[in-house]
Amino acid sequence: MGALLCRCSPQGQVHSDYDRTAMMEAYRTFGWTQDDLIEVNNNPIYYNQLNDKRIKTSIAEQLEGKGYVYDKENPELLIHYHIILEDKTILRTDPYGLYGPYWARSEVSVYKYREGTLIIDLMDAATNNLVWRGWMNSFLKNENPERMESQIKEAVMMIFTKYPYTAYKVNEPIQ
């Protein structure tokens, strides 16, 4: 689940977007969408129950750290995530080759890699409208299953650095 990070890039890029008309401060609870089944059209090496649990646990930790409470029966925010895998190619041209500028021999190196994007959606449960989306390109740096948990946790944490809302105000008691 996830993707490989381009080995040429130190880390993925994080982005977010949101509905500027949504009352984000009003939400207090979250849950998972009903269609939270693993999407079958993705690579089963990455998109599986183990990584599903890792992603959901990491998202829940981030939301609970912002004061949100998990509510299975009546959540105000519904959470869903997606993983997009794409095979990419980079061509790198060394304009001078091995002999320097005087011989004007160019070398072209081809690098193939798999890029993955983790997308996290927060939707208003009452309307089922998307109210916030955060995503990170190239979030898995290594295919090693022993490292996936830490890579997923780091990616989710980085995505939520773009989420500026909390479920409570600083002086408001949490109920």
C-alpha distance (Angstrom), angle and dihedral (degrees) to the residues before:
residue distance angle dihedral
M1 . . .
G2 3.66 . .
A3 3.65 124.6 .
L4 3.68 145.8 -95.1
L5 3.71 120.3 -87.6
C6 3.73 116.1 -122.7
R7 3.74 101.6 -100.1
C8 3.80 88.4 -138.2
S9 3.81 94.4 61.5
P10 3.82 124.1 68.8
Q11 3.81 95.8 -142.6
G12 3.76 142.6 -12.5
Q13 3.76 126.8 -89.9
V14 3.81 118.8 -109.5
H15 3.81 123.5 -147.2
S16 3.78 138.7 167.8
D17 3.76 141.1 -172.1
Y18 3.80 132.7 -174.1
D19 3.78 144.8 -175.1
R20 3.80 104.2 -96.4
T21 3.81 90.8 -156.5
A22 3.82 94.8 55.4
M23 3.80 117.3 104.5
M24 3.82 94.6 -129.6
E25 3.81 93.3 172.0
A26 3.82 90.7 62.3
Y27 3.81 95.8 65.1
R28 3.81 117.2 97.4
T29 3.82 106.1 159.4
F30 3.79 137.7 47.6
G31 3.79 139.2 -166.4
W32 3.78 139.5 165.7
T33 3.79 125.4 -86.0
Q34 3.79 116.4 -102.4
D35 3.78 90.0 -118.8
D36 3.78 92.7 58.3
L37 3.77 90.9 132.0
I38 3.77 115.6 132.2
E39 3.78 108.8 -90.8
V40 3.78 105.3 -114.1
N41 3.79 98.8 -154.8
N42 3.79 93.9 72.3
N43 3.77 132.0 84.2
P44 3.83 107.5 -72.6
I45 3.80 91.8 -148.7
Y46 3.81 88.7 68.9
Y47 3.78 102.7 19.3
N48 3.79 103.6 63.9
Q49 3.81 142.3 117.1
L50 3.81 93.5 -90.2
N51 3.79 93.5 56.0
D52 3.81 90.8 39.4
K53 3.80 88.4 59.4
R54 3.83 91.7 44.9
I55 3.80 92.6 51.9
K56 3.81 94.7 45.1
T57 3.80 91.9 47.7
S58 3.80 91.5 50.1
I59 3.81 93.1 47.2
A60 3.82 91.2 48.6
E61 3.83 90.8 50.2
Q62 3.80 91.0 52.2
L63 3.81 94.4 47.3
E64 3.81 93.6 44.4
G65 3.81 88.1 50.1
K66 3.80 86.7 58.3
G67 3.78 92.1 51.6
Y68 3.80 100.6 -97.1
V69 3.79 119.5 139.2
Y70 3.80 124.9 -143.1
D71 3.82 111.1 -118.8
K72 3.78 115.5 179.1
E73 3.82 94.9 -175.6
N74 3.81 105.4 42.3
P75 3.82 113.3 10.1
E76 3.79 121.1 171.7
L77 3.82 92.8 -152.6
L78 3.78 123.5 43.9
I79 3.80 117.3 -154.1
H80 3.78 127.2 -150.5
Y81 3.78 132.3 163.1
H82 3.79 136.0 -161.0
I83 3.76 134.2 -162.1
I84 3.77 120.5 -152.7
L85 3.82 119.7 -166.3
E86 3.79 121.4 -164.5
D87 3.78 131.2 175.3
K88 3.81 109.4 -133.0
T89 3.79 136.9 -174.1
I90 3.78 129.3 -154.4
L91 3.78 122.5 -162.5
R92 3.77 113.9 -156.4
T93 3.77 118.3 -168.4
D94 3.77 121.3 -159.7
P95 3.80 100.6 -158.3
Y96 3.79 95.8 -155.8
G97 3.78 103.4 37.7
L98 3.76 117.2 -162.0
Y99 3.79 97.7 -39.8
G100 3.79 103.8 55.8
P101 3.81 129.6 -119.9
Y102 3.81 95.2 -48.8
W103 3.77 95.0 70.0
A104 3.81 93.9 40.1
R105 3.80 93.9 -149.4
S106 3.78 112.5 155.8
E107 3.77 123.7 -153.8
V108 3.77 122.7 -156.1
S109 3.79 120.8 -157.7
V110 3.80 121.1 -165.6
Y111 3.81 119.5 -150.0
K112 3.79 120.5 -172.7
Y113 3.79 122.0 -165.4
R114 3.77 142.2 153.9
E115 3.79 117.3 -113.8
G116 3.74 121.5 -160.7
T117 3.75 131.6 -168.1
L118 3.79 123.8 -156.2
I119 3.82 111.8 -154.2
I120 3.80 122.6 -169.1
D121 3.82 118.2 -165.2
L122 3.81 126.7 -165.3
M123 3.79 113.3 -164.5
D124 3.77 132.6 -173.3
A125 3.81 104.6 -108.9
A126 3.81 94.0 -148.8
T127 3.80 95.5 53.8
N128 3.83 101.4 19.1
N129 3.82 87.4 -132.5
L130 3.78 121.0 145.6
V131 3.82 108.7 -110.5
W132 3.83 101.5 170.2
R133 3.79 136.0 14.0
G134 3.78 127.5 -174.6
W135 3.78 126.3 -179.4
M136 3.76 142.5 176.0
N137 3.78 126.3 -157.7
S138 3.79 119.7 -142.1
F139 3.75 96.1 10.6
L140 3.81 100.4 162.2
K141 3.76 114.1 65.0
N142 3.79 96.4 -179.8
E143 3.81 136.7 29.2
N144 3.80 91.8 -141.4
P145 3.84 106.9 121.6
E146 3.80 90.2 -146.7
R147 3.80 89.6 63.8
M148 3.81 98.6 41.4
E149 3.78 95.2 85.7
S150 3.80 93.7 56.2
Q151 3.81 92.2 42.0
I152 3.80 92.2 50.8
K153 3.80 92.0 46.8
E154 3.81 91.2 50.1
A155 3.82 92.6 47.5
V156 3.83 93.2 50.1
M157 3.81 90.3 47.1
M158 3.80 91.1 50.8
I159 3.81 92.0 48.2
F160 3.81 90.7 52.1
T161 3.81 91.2 53.1
K162 3.82 82.1 76.3
Y163 3.81 91.9 54.8
P164 3.83 106.2 88.6
Y165 3.81 99.4 -179.8
T166 3.78 132.6 97.4
A167 3.79 130.0 -166.6
Y168 3.77 92.0 -125.5
K169 3.76 139.1 33.4
V170 3.78 119.3 -114.0
N171 3.83 95.6 -103.9
E172 3.80 95.8 34.7
P173 3.81 116.4 101.8
I174 3.79 116.2 -122.5
Q175 3.80 111.3 -118.1
